[in-house]
Amino acid sequence: MNICIVGLGLLGGSTALGLKAKDSSYRIIGVDNDREHAAQALVGEIADKIMSLEEAVQHADVVILATPVNVIIKQLPEVLDMVGRNVVVTDLGSTKEQICATVRDHPKRGQYVAAHPIAGTERSGPGAAFPELLLGKQMILCERDRSDIEALEIVENLFKLKLNMRVSYMEAAAHDRHIAYVSHLSHISSFALSTTVLDKEKDELSIFEMAGSGFSSTVRLAKSSAQMWVPIFSQNTKNISSALGSYIKNLQRFKDIIDAQDEEGASAEITRANDIIRVLSGIEK
C-alpha cells in the first residue's frame, strides 16, 4: 500500500514510522513544503520518497493530511479534487467541525474520514517523530455516517489494527466542544502560567532556581509550536472561550478562598479536584 503523508512533523512522521514498523510493505510518500524537513524525513527513513502534493496523490492509496488545521482546511478540498475514486483521504487535525464543513457537499466526501489522534508531545518537526507515539492511544473518528464504508474500514484498519489505537466515534461539533476542555484549555493554561512566571522573572531571577518537577511538568506544553496552536484557537474559538470562562471562575474562587485564608474551603476545593483521578481511571461514581 502506498500512503501519502502530507506534513512530516511529529504526528505525520510518527504515523509513518509506526506504520512502517508494523508492516514493511507500506511505502510512504512524503510531502512537505519545508525542504529541510523533507530532507530530514528521508534521512530518518520516515518517507521512502518525497514528491509534490500533486504528484504524490496520484501514486497514493491513502492520503493522510498531518499539517496545521488552517492548512488542512485549504488542502482537503484540493486533495479530494485531485484523487482518484478509490483513494481514501484522512487527516490528523485537532479541530473537526470547520474542516468537515469545508467538504460537506464535496462530490467525493465519502472518500474522506475525519480523524483526530489524542497523542502528541511539546516537540515538533521530523526529528521529534518516533514510532510509538500513536501506539495504544485514542483515535476519534468524526461524521462516520458521511464516509463510505470502505473508506472507514481502511482508516480503522490502519489505526486500530496496525497501530493498536482505541477507536471511538463522535460528531464533529461534540468533538470540538469536548477537546476544548481536555486539550486546548490545558495548553492555554500552560502558556499563561509560563508568561506569568516570565513576567515575574524580570524582577526576580532566582525564581527559576526554585522551580521543581511540578513546575516543569505543568509548563511542558508551553514549548508547543505557535504555528500549530494559533490556528486551533481560531477554528475552535467559541468552545475554547467557554472553557476559559469556566476555568477563570474556578481560578477566581481559589483566589477568594486564599485571600480569606479559608482553610476549610481550600480543603474542599482540593478534595473535589482530586476526583479527576477517578474520572481518568474510568471509574463511575
Secondary structure, 3 states (H helix, E strand, C coil): CEEEEECCCHHHHHHHHHHHHHCCCCEEEEECCCHHHHHHHHHCCCCCEECCHHHHHHHCCEEEECCCHHHHHHHHHHHHHHCCCCCEEEECCCCCHHHHHHCCCCCCHHHEEEEEEECCCCCCCHHHCCCCCCCCCEEEEECHHHCCHHHHHHHHHHHHHHCCCEEEEECHHHHHHHHHHHHHHHHHHHHHHHHHHHHHHCCCHHHHHCCCHHHHHHCHHHHCCHHHHHHHHHHCHHHHHHHHHHHHHHHHHHHHHHHCCCHHHHHHHHHHHHCHHHHHCCCCC
